[in-house]
């Protein structure tokens, strides 16, 4: 569905109920999707009055729609917590809580148009609910504090960094929100599988086998009812296994939680990759959530396990003990600095970076951590349009970043900056650096645990100065007067 059509859809809902909240709008659309994906008769608009009596005085039309939705929800193989979350969300749009069917003729017309025009236009590759949630009338929103949605281009970059393999990967999206990481992960694996089939890399038999495997390749979770509801609607549109959608406190999830029933036999599903954007409000919980994801993904029977997380870098220094536990399991490989206005559309201004953890082995003090600068993505924030790839340069810039990451893996980069006596006090503000940290010192050293680029830059500068002093056995002589001249220039600056 085109963005302009989603905006029109939003306006049509507003015409039904001018006081409706942002949350209620998307839940209303989700209820229609639940009916349409599971009930083929409901897809026939000419039969709509067989399902809903728009003239009834005994039961309001919106409540009749909710009853139909509940019937379809009960047919699904949902986790108990997920079922309860979805039903609680649906109750928020009942006739007691909204005026969606105040004009019954208009309400019938809206549903008819959604069945005949809107729903058929939702393509398999669309991020329908993500776009709807972001684009929907901001004036209707009064209660969305704490919901920070990752822009699609940044989410796709994180999925690309996970290096997904459709043959064996299972992706955990355990702070799912609307399910963006789930959808992108599935689409990426499906697309790669399809390309391999068309190129003759895999046979038709293998294609069918891997396609069936992908049905159980996404695990999602969110403890916010409206987000679980939207995520479920997305699962329905993608035809993913809804039994792998949870509505739990992520810290309470266990590996044993993830299983599917095949011919009456429970089969364990082991996640191999995790992609997440944890809530930032709590000082310590975001790190606890990252550690939980690392723990759940850790698997001695599989190599290539990764956790990709976007989070403010200062969080690691605030939770030294938790950070130390992470490094006892996983290797921190890369830190990618993102643009400061990345979350502006969600009303947040807190800069964040993408962290790439290799969960195959613990971090060692000689492991190299690469810092990359991706603040210039080509996306700029426009007041009326949000983040826009203004000059259509993003894909080129992303390809350059991914190439750089691949080529620099496992080796220190060579800096063009050389510390000398004539720049002794200069701060080299490189945005792309390499560093090493000692995991055994993280718990006791605030400086070691602080992996912000600013602190890494200071540490690097101090190491360079020490090396320079050591090179002259701590007895430097300013024989040509260049150091004195350098000091005078510094003191003379305004």
C-alpha angles and dihedrals in degrees: 000000000000120000091241090056091050089052090050090049090053091051092049091054089050089055089057093052120008092191097051118128126235091249094051092051094058093041089053091053090046090055090056091048091052090055095043097048094049105031116056093186089060088059088067104084091196088067095049094105088055087066103034127037101208092187096053117127093185097063125017116240093242090054090049088053090051091051090053089048092051090053090055093043091053090056090062124091095239130166109251092244091050093049091051093047093051094047091049089053093049091053089063090071097048121127090264092057104036141032096218093131096041088116100040096189090052090046091053090047091051094052091045091052092047091052096046103033115013103041095047089052094059104105124209091247096047122115089213104162094038090054093043092051093049097042100041117114107291090203088068092059120092102144112045100110112145096022107118114173119200112235109250096242092054092045091052090051089054091050090050090052089055089065094216122209115203090204096066117355125114114190124214114207098179100163089043106161103180090350099260096149089046093053095044092047092051093045092049093051093043092049093050090048091050092049092051091050093050090047092051094246092125131028127240089255091053091046091056091047094051092042089055090047092055090062087074097033099096126070117184136181139175131160094209107096097214092049092049089051093052091044090053090051088052090049088053092051091049093041093234125158104277092195087073092062113097136187102202141120099276090223090062096054118111132194087248089061091072111079141121131208116240115182089339093309121113114232122194117237113208117201114224100180133033128195119185151159104200122202110271103201097092115070097223109016097079090063091045088055092050090050090049091053092049090050093049093048095046107111126167091198095061136052125208097049112160142176118204116191135172112211141138105276094225089069090078093058090048092057106040096160093051092044090053090052090052092053090049087065107025141033119238103222108166143016117196117194111217131201117284094236095052094117098035092115089059090051094252127123100182111125115230139186133212114242123200116204123189104211096192094091143002122272116264126203091245094054114115120232113202120210116204130190114226100156091117102064097146090249115121128183116246117187097230098033107034120218110359132181088231100184097025093245101124099096091051092049092047092050090052091051094049091048091051091050092050094048096046097048112130098002137087116246121232114244120217088216117091120191111230137160090263093059097029096132098035117120109225102214098196113163093202114058140141125229144169129221130194108232090201090062097047096090096051103031122068090189092055092047093048103091097168112133089243093058093042088053092052092047090050091050092051091049091051092050092049091050090051093050092045090052090066095039090249092294106102118174119200093217098164096036093241094126091050090050090050091052092049090052091052093049091047094056117107 
